[in-house]
Amino acid sequence: MYYQPEAMLEQYDIEIKQITKGRGVFCCETDQGKKVLAPFRGSAERAKFVREILCSMQEKGYPVEQVSLTKDGQCVVTDESGMRFWLKDLVEGNECQTGREKDVAAGAQALAGFHCCVSSCVTEIPDFMKNTKNEPAVLYYRHYRELILVKNFVQSRKTRNEFERSFWEQYTHYIAQAKEAVGMLQERKDQGGTRGFCHGDCNQHNIIFTREGIGFMNFDYWHCGPQTEDLCLFMRKILEKHNWDPELGRRMAEQYNRKRSLSVEEWKHLKLCLSYPWRYWKLVNYYASSQKVWISRKNIEKIEQATALWQPWQRFLQSFC
């Protein structure tokens, strides 16, 4: 009997020295260095395309993770249940520290460099990378509708728990903000500015400070779209931890703009994306996906924190751009 990772790793032409379980992944010590066996969400065709771009970026000296090929030249392997995995290099270094403005500024500039580099590596975008379901106007509208569905459910409840009461108290102004952002995005559907490849999950955990420079990892959500999506996500993750500091937000956007100049349309699109109540939706979506019998104290605290950030967030939006 093999353990699940050992059976899959036998398909690679590498010597495995040690396997340890990580958060949803398997960390491997091999004769070719440290690697990570991680779930892959997508087709084998998509994995091959991503690997080709990462190879091109490495050739240009950009520090990104690489995907290993099996003995048969495949980018993904499957376990007994049919779940896909890919084996990637472990990018060693330090994550971007949200409390250090020097790291944050460098991360924003590195993201601009990443967008420039990937744009020079791709001449044609294949059809399987064009997913209109995740276009901002479509995605934000779907989340807007989900908020309404949860509202209808909570409204029907005879007794409400603490989370539901907090949700209900804040719902009116959050749904109004979501509706406004969705409406403006739909009006400007084709005016998002430069389209290209987006990392898709550009948070502080996936920006790594290495000896070779600042690199990126975890390309599971790589897709084609307005590249301001990545900048929006990175800025939002940082600014939520800094009480939506307008000055910090301005410096982050300026650092990005120094490396890759944003057009007027991109500035407008960035502000629209930042104006959507992502944190509120995320907490409500987690609640909607749960059994609702018991809500953890941590999630109640999170929705209270989101409420406390409402005024700072509004002040930031008024001053931005």
C-alpha positions in Angstrom: 0.0 0.0 0.0 1.3 3.5 -0.9 0.3 6.7 0.7 -1.5 9.0 -1.7 1.4 11.4 -2.4 3.9 8.6 -2.8 1.8 6.9 -5.5 1.6 10.2 -7.4 5.2 11.1 -7.0 6.3 7.8 -8.5 5.3 9.3 -11.8 8.1 11.8 -11.6 11.8 11.1 -12.4 13.0 12.4 -9.1 14.2 10.9 -5.8 11.9 11.6 -2.9 13.8 12.0 0.4 11.0 13.1 2.7 7.3 14.1 2.5 5.5 16.2 5.1 1.9 17.4 5.2 1.3 21.1 4.8 -1.9 23.1 4.6 -3.7 21.3 1.8 -0.4 20.3 0.1 2.5 17.9 0.4 6.0 19.4 1.0 8.7 17.2 -0.6 12.4 17.1 -0.1 13.9 15.7 -3.4 17.2 15.3 -5.1 16.2 18.4 -7.2 15.4 20.6 -4.3 12.3 21.4 -2.3 9.0 20.9 -4.1 5.3 21.1 -3.3 2.6 18.7 -4.5 -0.6 20.7 -4.6 -4.1 20.4 -5.9 -4.7 21.9 -9.3 -8.1 23.4 -10.3 -8.2 23.2 -14.1 -7.6 21.1 -17.2 -4.3 19.5 -18.2 -4.3 21.9 -21.2 -4.5 24.9 -18.9 -1.7 23.6 -16.7 0.6 23.1 -19.7 -0.1 26.7 -20.9 0.7 28.1 -17.4 3.9 26.1 -17.2 5.0 27.5 -20.6 4.5 31.0 -19.4 6.4 30.4 -16.2 9.3 28.9 -18.2 9.4 32.1 -20.3 9.4 34.3 -17.2 12.2 32.2 -15.6 14.2 32.6 -18.8 13.9 36.4 -18.5 15.3 36.1 -14.9 12.0 36.5 -13.1 11.8 34.5 -9.8 8.6 32.4 -10.1 7.8 28.8 -9.2 8.1 26.2 -11.9 5.9 23.2 -12.6 7.7 19.8 -12.9 6.9 17.3 -15.7 6.2 13.7 -15.2 8.2 10.9 -16.9 5.5 11.0 -19.6 5.9 14.8 -20.0 2.6 15.7 -18.3 2.0 18.7 -16.0 -0.6 17.1 -13.8 -1.2 13.8 -12.1 -4.4 12.4 -10.6 -5.1 10.5 -7.3 -7.5 7.6 -7.0 -10.5 9.9 -6.7 -9.6 11.7 -10.0 -8.4 14.9 -8.3 -5.6 16.7 -10.2 -2.3 17.7 -8.6 0.8 19.4 -9.9 4.3 19.4 -8.6 5.9 22.8 -8.2 9.2 24.2 -7.0 9.1 25.7 -3.5 9.9 29.4 -3.8 12.0 30.1 -0.7 11.9 33.5 0.9 9.9 35.8 3.1 6.3 36.7 2.5 5.4 40.4 2.0 5.0 41.8 5.5 1.8 43.8 5.7 3.1 45.9 8.6 6.2 47.1 6.7 5.4 49.9 4.3 8.8 49.2 2.6 7.6 45.7 1.7 4.2 46.9 0.6 5.6 49.5 -1.7 8.1 47.0 -3.2 5.3 44.5 -3.6 3.2 46.9 -5.6 6.1 47.8 -7.9 7.0 44.1 -8.3 3.4 43.4 -9.3 3.7 46.0 -12.1 6.9 44.3 -13.2 5.2 40.9 -13.1 2.4 42.3 -15.4 4.9 43.7 -17.8 7.0 40.5 -17.9 4.0 38.2 -18.5 2.7 40.5 -21.2 6.0 40.1 -23.1 5.8 36.3 -22.8 2.4 35.9 -24.4 1.5 36.7 -28.0 -1.8 35.0 -28.2 -4.4 34.1 -25.6 -6.0 30.7 -26.0 -9.8 30.4 -25.8 -9.7 28.2 -22.7 -8.1 31.1 -20.7 -11.0 33.4 -21.6 -13.5 33.0 -18.9 -16.2 35.6 -19.1 -17.8 34.2 -15.9 -15.1 35.9 -13.9 -15.2 39.3 -15.6 -15.6 42.0 -12.9 -19.0 43.1 -14.2 -20.3 39.5 -14.2 -18.7 38.4 -11.0 -19.7 41.4 -9.0 -23.3 41.2 -10.1 -23.4 37.5 -9.1 -22.1 38.4 -5.6 -24.6 41.2 -5.4 -27.5 38.8 -6.1 -26.0 36.4 -3.5 -26.2 39.2 -0.9 -29.9 39.7 -1.7 -30.6 35.9 -1.3 -29.0 35.9 2.1 -31.0 39.0 3.1 -34.2 37.2 2.1 -33.3 34.2 4.2 -32.3 36.2 7.2 -35.5 38.2 6.9 -37.6 35.1 7.1 -35.9 34.0 10.4 -38.1 34.4 13.5 -35.1 34.5 15.7 -31.7 35.7 14.6 -28.2 34.8 16.0 -25.6 37.5 16.6 -24.0 37.2 13.2 -27.4 37.6 11.5 -28.2 40.6 13.6 -24.9 42.3 12.6 -25.5 41.4 9.0 -29.1 42.8 9.1 -28.0 46.1 10.8 -25.4 46.8 8.1 -27.2 45.4 5.1 -28.8 48.6 3.7 -25.7 50.6 3.1 -23.6 47.6 2.0 -26.1 46.5 -0.6 -26.4 50.1 -1.9 -22.7 50.3 -2.3 -22.6 46.9 -4.1 -25.4 48.0 -6.4 -23.7 51.2 -7.3 -20.4 49.5 -8.1 -22.1 46.8 -10.2 -24.1 49.4 -12.1 -21.0 51.4 -13.0 -19.0 48.4 -13.9 -21.7 47.2 -16.3 -21.9 50.6 -17.9 -18.1 50.5 -18.4 -17.9 46.8 -19.3 -15.5 47.3 -22.1 -13.5 50.1 -20.6 -11.4 48.3 -18.0 -8.1 49.3 -19.6 -5.3 47.0 -20.4 -6.3 43.3 -20.5 -3.7 40.6 -19.9 -2.9 37.8 -17.6 -3.7 38.3 -13.9 -2.3 36.3 -11.1 -5.8 35.9 -9.7 -4.8 35.6 -6.0 -2.4 38.4 -5.5 -2.2 38.7 -1.7 0.7 39.2 0.7 1.2 35.4 1.1 1.9 34.9 -2.6 4.4 37.7 -2.9 7.8 36.3 -1.9 11.0 38.2 -1.2 13.8 35.9 -2.4 17.6 36.3 -2.9 17.0 36.7 -6.6 14.3 39.4 -6.1 10.6 39.6 -5.5 8.7 36.6 -6.9 5.2 35.2 -7.1 3.8 31.8 -6.4 0.5 29.9 -6.5 -0.9 30.5 -10.0 -4.1 28.4 -9.5 -6.3 31.3 -10.4 -4.3 32.7 -13.3 -6.7 34.1 -15.9 -7.1 36.8 -18.6 -8.8 40.1 -17.6 -8.1 43.7 -16.6 -4.8 43.6 -14.8 -6.0 46.2 -12.3 -7.9 43.3 -10.7 -4.6 42.1 -9.2 -3.6 45.6 -7.9 -7.1 46.0 -6.4 -6.8 42.7 -4.5 -3.3 43.5 -3.2 -4.3 47.0 -2.1 -7.5 45.8 -0.4 -5.7 43.1 1.6 -3.2 45.6 2.8 -5.5 48.6 3.4 -8.0 46.5 5.4 -5.1 46.0 7.9 -4.3 49.7 7.9 -7.7 51.1 8.5 -8.0 52.1 4.8 -5.2 54.7 5.2 -5.6 57.0 2.1 -1.9 58.0 2.1 -0.8 54.3 2.1 -3.2 53.6 -0.7 -1.9 56.5 -2.8 1.7 55.3 -2.3 0.9 51.8 -3.3 -0.9 52.9 -6.5 2.0 55.3 -7.3 4.6 52.6 -6.9 2.7 50.4 -9.3 2.3 53.3 -11.7 6.0 54.0 -11.7 6.7 50.6 -13.2 3.7 50.2 -15.4 1.8 53.4 -16.2 -1.9 53.2 -15.6 -4.3 54.8 -18.1 -7.1 57.0 -17.1 -9.6 54.2 -17.7 -7.5 51.9 -15.5 -7.5 54.4 -12.6 -11.3 54.6 -12.9 -11.6 50.8 -13.1 -9.3 50.4 -10.0 -11.4 52.7 -7.9 -14.6 50.9 -9.0 -13.2 47.5 -8.0 -12.0 49.0 -4.6 -15.5 50.3 -4.0 -17.1 46.9 -4.0 -17.8 45.5 -0.4 -15.7 42.4 -0.8 -15.0 41.7 2.8 -18.7 42.0 3.7 -19.6 39.7 0.8 -16.9 37.2 1.8 -18.1 36.9 5.4 -21.8 36.6 4.3 -20.9 34.0 1.6 -19.1 31.9 4.3 -22.2 32.1 6.5 -24.4 31.1 3.5 -22.3 28.1 2.8 -22.3 26.9 6.5 -25.0 24.9 8.3 -26.0 28.1 10.1 -26.7 26.1 13.3 -23.6 27.5 15.0 -21.6 30.6 14.0 -18.0 30.9 15.4 -17.2 33.9 17.6 -14.3 34.6 15.2 -16.7 35.2 12.3 -18.9 37.4 14.5 -15.8 39.5 15.3 -14.9 39.7 11.7 -18.3 41.1 10.6 -18.0 43.6 13.5 -14.6 44.6 12.3 -16.0 45.1 8.7 -18.6 47.4 10.2 -16.0 49.4 12.0 -14.1 49.9 8.8 -17.1 51.3 6.9 -16.4 55.0 7.6 -12.6 54.8 7.0 -13.4 52.9 3.7 -15.8 55.6 2.6 -13.2 58.3 3.3 -10.6 56.4 1.4 -12.9 56.1 -1.7 -13.7 59.8 -1.6 -10.0 60.8 -1.6 -8.6 58.1 -4.0 -7.7 59.1 -7.6 
